[in-house]
Amino acid sequence: ASLDSAFAGGVGVADAGRFIRVNGYDLEVDDAKSFRYVGCNLPMLLQDAAREAPDAQGTYPTVDALLDDVAALGIKVVRTWAFNDGDSITVPLQYDGEHFDETVFRVLDYIVHAAGRRGLRLILPLMNYGSSGGGVAQYHKWAAHRAGSRSTADYA
């Protein structure tokens, strides 16, 4: 089945019990069960997958291979970027201050879908403070350009 058919039913309302919650110093899930995990960081998963075309089934082999390896290692949580911003980025999610690439959003959708099929939880940062992937520096440039400023220092 293609990715389009996998999402044909639309996005449903998430079961709130499936989200991780903080209770004091503990993480909890599903009726206050303690949640402990081993996680990994795959920051460039979106960027790498967006550079490849989906295969005939509408899947992304890079995503599937990496997430299969993660699941096989018993890792339960993956941190990966949900951003890749800027006009100098090869395959940007956000290519200017107001526009996004729907194709890259589809790749992000696939990452979320593929992780869910493997029982993996995701941590999806929406921005990086550093310059990798665009980051705050890119937003400063866009803000300065929109305001007609000659310097991004006005927004730092």
C-alpha positions in Angstrom: 0.0 0.0 0.0 1.2 3.5 -0.7 1.7 6.2 1.9 -1.3 8.0 0.4 -3.6 5.0 1.0 -2.1 4.6 4.5 -3.3 8.1 5.4 -6.4 8.0 3.3 -8.6 8.0 6.4 -7.2 11.4 7.5 -5.6 12.3 10.7 -7.5 11.1 13.8 -7.5 12.5 17.3 -4.6 11.1 19.3 -5.3 9.1 22.4 -4.1 11.4 25.2 -3.1 8.4 27.2 -0.4 7.6 24.7 1.5 10.8 25.3 4.4 10.9 27.8 3.6 13.1 30.9 5.8 14.5 33.6 4.8 13.7 37.2 7.4 15.2 39.6 10.7 13.7 38.6 9.1 10.7 36.7 7.9 10.2 33.2 4.5 8.4 32.9 2.4 6.9 30.1 -0.9 5.0 29.9 -2.6 5.3 33.2 0.4 6.5 35.2 2.8 3.7 34.3 6.4 4.7 34.8 8.1 5.3 31.4 11.9 4.6 31.2 13.7 4.3 27.9 16.8 4.2 25.9 16.8 6.7 23.1 18.9 7.7 20.1 19.5 10.9 18.1 19.0 10.8 14.3 18.9 14.6 13.6 19.4 14.3 9.8 16.7 11.6 9.1 14.3 14.1 7.5 17.1 15.8 5.4 18.5 12.4 4.2 15.1 10.9 3.4 13.9 14.1 1.6 16.9 13.8 -0.8 15.7 10.4 -2.0 12.6 9.7 -4.0 10.0 7.3 -2.5 10.1 3.8 -3.9 7.3 2.2 -6.0 5.4 1.4 -2.7 5.6 5.1 -1.6 8.1 4.3 1.2 11.5 5.7 1.9 14.1 3.0 2.2 16.5 5.2 4.2 13.8 5.8 6.9 12.8 2.1 7.0 16.4 0.8 7.2 17.3 3.2 10.0 14.2 2.7 12.0 14.4 -1.1 11.6 17.9 -1.0 13.1 16.8 1.2 15.9 13.9 -1.1 16.8 16.2 -4.2 16.5 18.5 -2.6 19.1 15.6 -2.3 21.5 15.6 1.5 21.4 12.1 3.0 22.1 12.6 6.7 21.6 14.1 8.6 18.6 14.9 12.3 18.5 14.9 13.6 15.0 14.5 17.0 13.5 11.1 18.2 12.3 12.8 21.2 10.6 15.2 21.9 7.8 15.0 25.5 7.0 16.6 28.0 4.7 17.2 28.9 1.0 20.7 27.4 1.2 19.5 24.0 2.4 19.5 21.3 -0.2 15.9 20.1 0.4 14.4 22.6 2.9 11.1 22.0 4.7 10.7 25.8 5.0 12.4 27.6 2.1 11.6 31.2 3.1 10.0 33.0 6.0 6.4 32.2 4.8 6.5 29.1 2.6 7.0 25.3 3.1 7.7 22.5 0.8 4.7 20.1 0.9 6.9 17.2 -0.5 9.2 17.5 2.5 6.2 17.5 4.8 5.1 14.2 3.2 8.5 12.8 4.1 8.0 13.9 7.7 4.6 12.3 7.7 6.2 9.1 6.5 8.8 9.2 9.3 6.0 9.6 11.9 4.0 6.8 10.3 7.0 4.5 10.0 8.1 5.1 13.6 4.5 4.3 14.8 4.5 1.0 12.9 7.6 0.0 14.8 6.2 1.1 18.2 8.8 3.9 18.4 8.1 7.3 20.1 9.5 10.4 18.6 10.9 13.6 20.0 10.5 16.2 17.2 12.3 19.5 17.7 10.8 22.3 15.6 13.9 24.5 15.6 17.6 24.4 16.3 19.4 27.1 18.2 22.6 26.5 16.2 22.9 27.1 12.5 22.6 23.5 11.4 19.3 22.9 9.6 18.7 26.7 9.4 18.1 27.4 13.1 17.6 30.6 14.8 20.1 32.4 12.6 17.9 31.6 9.5 14.9 33.1 11.3 16.9 36.2 12.2 17.8 36.6 8.5 14.1 36.2 7.4 12.9 38.6 10.1 15.6 41.2 9.2 14.7 40.9 5.5 11.0 41.4 6.2 11.6 44.4 8.4 13.9 46.0 5.8 16.8 45.9 8.3 20.4 45.7 7.0 21.6 43.6 9.9 20.5 40.4 11.6 22.1 41.7 14.7 18.9 43.7 15.3 17.1 40.4 16.0 19.8 38.5 17.9 
